[in-house]
Amino acid sequence: MDGHRMFELAQALAVAKSNQDLPTALRLLHPEMVLEAPALGTAARGRMENERALTRFFATFPDYHVDLAGHADDGATLICWGIARMTMTGNRFGVEPNGLRAAVPVFIAFTFADGLIASEQFFFDLADLCAQSGVSADTVRDRLFGQASTAGERR
């Protein structure tokens, strides 16, 4: 797949997610799609898991919007970077966010198969998101990854 088509798909997915248009987003995904968000410790495989993961993400960040500022590809993988704006809501992470909208730099790695997006790795700084949301990054990491995730940092 050429780089132009890869970016068209990634941009269409960014728009669909920014509009929380789950049906459109799912149509862009390969049936074996793998969506990973390492900062949140999540990985979804296949359409059903991706639908659940995106539904949960939209519930936590109801005003999520991403602007892709640039991209590069090697013919097989597309890397995009930009800014994600989102307001953390609810108690998913065991904290009470301040209700302010955060703006965090992101970079996203995509692969493709059969003319669709086969994988997405969504990278951002969890500590930055937490700081802007007025919550403890340690508490959020402990909730996501367990007490051992920050034990080594406290020594």
Secondary structure, 3 states (H helix, E strand, C coil): CCHHHHHHHHHHHHHHHHCCCHHHHHHCEEEEEEEEEHHHCEEEEHHHHHHHHHHHHHHHCCCCEEEEEEEEECCCEEEEEEEEEEECCCCCCCCCCCCCEEEEEEEEEEEEECCEEEEEEEEECHHHHHHHHCCCHHHHHHHHHCCHHHHHHHC
